[in-house]
Amino acid sequence: MTQPALIFDLDGTLVDSVYEHVVAWHIAFASAGVTLPAFEYHKRIGMTGAMLVSAVSDAFDLNLSQDAKKAIEKRQSDAYHQRIDDARAVPGVDLLWRTLATRNIPCAIATSADPDDAERLLKIAHVPEDTVVVTKRDETESKPSPEPFARAAEKLGVKLRDSIVIGDAVWDMLSSRRAGALGIGVLTGGYSREELVAAGAYRVYENVGEMSRRFAELGL
């Protein structure tokens, strides 16, 4: 029996960085004269920047021009860069890496973060240096497209449908569902268990540490 590969999201899954994103989006939209409750940004975290700006604009009939959308996206990126080092690894990451190494389970990271941001986040999460990583630079489509996870599987030399996708957001679960891969949710990004299950999660854990202790449930 072939050992399934694990493909992880990064923000919110391995690094507690979601609220740095939320604050940055609040600052960015406020700079354009738009003030919305923080949860309106939070429930869209996991989309690319351009997709999130368009989703908010459409939801609230903001009628933002393309230049205004790009300016908001740039402002968010700048604000996030200033806060990224405040992020911390989620509970259980060190246990995760030890368990994967002990059991010789292949894994990869698939994130829509910029390469520079991803590098900083990988260090925060203590990700082993030889881990396969896919970033925004490697994508032509971002989540909820399954492409980021498909590229990670390709780099690992495995089929995505034979892999397990682990993420904190409904967009991760939607991506795994579209790809025919098993989706596993973690609660470290702020989405509820019910939301993740509704989006297609087979199991939902408190964090990747709990998942590591219960690998038998996943056929590992």
N, C-alpha and C positions, 0 to 999 in steps of 0.2 A: 504494500500500500504506500503510495506517494505521500510524503509529509506535506501538508498544506503550508504555503507561505503566508506570513502575516504582513499586511500593508497598512501602515498607520498614517492617519492625519497628524498634523503637528500642533497648530494653534488650538488650545482648548482640550486636546487629547493627551499630549505629552507635556505641554507648557500651559500654565495658568495665565493666559494672555488675553482672554476674551474681553475682559473689562477695560484693558488698555485700548483695545480696538473701539469699544463702545464710547469711551470718553473722547477718543480722537474723532470719531464720526460726529459726536455732539458738537465739538469745537468746529469741525469743518462745515457742517450745515449752518451753524450759528453765524459763521463768517459770511454766509450768503443770505443772512436774514431769516433763516428757517430754524424754528425751535420746536422740537418734538419730544415727547417722553422717551427716556432712554431705552425702554423696552422695544420701541419701534426699530431701533438700530440693532438691538441685541438679537431679536428673532430673525434677523437677516444675516447675522454673522456666519461666515462660511461661504457666502457668495464672493465673487471677485468684486473689487472696488467699483468698476464700471457698472456691473450688474446691480449692485446694491444701490448706487446713486439713481439708476434708472427705475429700480423697483420702488424706491421711496418717492421719487418724482411722480411716477404714475399713480401710486396709491393715494397721494394727497393733491393730485392735480396741480403740481407746482409749475408746470410749463417752463422748465429750465431749458435754456439753450445748451447746445453741445459745448460751447466754451465755458458756460457756467458749471456744467457737470464735470468737465475736466478740471476746472479750478477747485471744486469741492474735493474731488478725488486726490488732487495734489496736496491740498491742505490737510486732508486726513493722513496721507502718507507722512508728511512732515511731522504732524503731531504725534503719530505713532512712533516714529523714529526716536523722538525725545523721551518716550515712555517705555520702550521695549526692554530696557535693562532693569526695569522694576518688576518684570515678570519672573516667576519662579517655576521650577519643575513641579508637576502635579505629584501628589502622594503615590508612591509605588513604582516610580520609574526605575530606580536602581534594582529593585526586585525583578522587574520585568527583564532588564538586560541580563541579569544573572541567570534567570530561568531560561531565557532563549539560548544563551550560550551553553548552559548545561545540557539542554535537550537538543542542541544543534538544529534549531528551527530557523529557517531563512526568513528574513524580514526586510522591509524597505519603508521609506517615508515618502508620502506624496502630499505636497503642499502647494498652494497657489501663492505662497509668499514670494517676494523678490529674493533673488539669491543672497544678497547681503543680509536681509532680515532673517532668512532661513538659517544662515550660518550662525548668527547670534543665538537664535532659538535652539539650534541643535546643541550648542555648547551648554545652554541653560538646562536642557533636558538630559545632559550627559550621554548623548547618543554616540555609540562606538564609531570611531573614525572610518571604519571600513564599510559602514552601512550604505546601501544604495539609497540615493536621495533624488527625487524629482521635484523641481521648483517651477515657478512661473516661466522661467527661461526655456523649459523643455516642452511647454504646452502650446497648442494652438487653440484648444478649448479648455475651459476651467469647470470646476464643479458648479452645478450638478451633472455636468457631462461626466461619464466614467473615464474620460481620457487620462487624467492624471494618474489614476490607479492602474489603468491599462499600461501606461508607459513604465510605471514602476515594476509591474509584473514582467513586462518585456525585458527590462534590465536585469531582473532576477533569473530570467530564462524559464519562467513558469507561465501557465495559463491563468488569466484573471479569474475565470469561473471556478478554478480549483483553489483559489486563494480566499483568505478571510480579511475583510476590510474592517478596520477599527476606527471609529470617529465619535466626536461629541455632538455633531450637528445633524439635523434632519437632512441637510444637503449631502452629507457623507452617506447616509443610509439610502437616499435616493440614487446616488451614483452607484453604490454597490448593487442595488436592486436592478438598475438598468443594465448592469454588466453581467447579471446572473451569478454574482459572488455572494457569499455569506456575509451579512453585515452585523457587526457587534457594536453596541453603543456604550459610551461611558458618560457619567453624569457630571464630569468636571467642566463642561462648557456652559452649563446653565439650562440646557434643555431638559425637560422632564422625561421620566421613564415612559410615560404614556405617549408623548410626542415621538420619541425615538422608535417605540414599538409600532406606532401607527405608520411611521415612515419606512418600516421594513426590518427593524433590528430583530435578529433571532434571539439574542440575549442582551441584557443591559446590566452593567456593573457600576459600582461606585467610582472606580478608577481602574487604571491598568494594573495596579498591584493586586486588587481583588481578582481581576481576570486571570492574572498569572497563577494565583493559588487554585483556580478552578478550571485549569486547562482541560481536564478530563471531560468537562461538559461540552467542549468544542471538538472532541475527537483528537486531541493532541496528547 
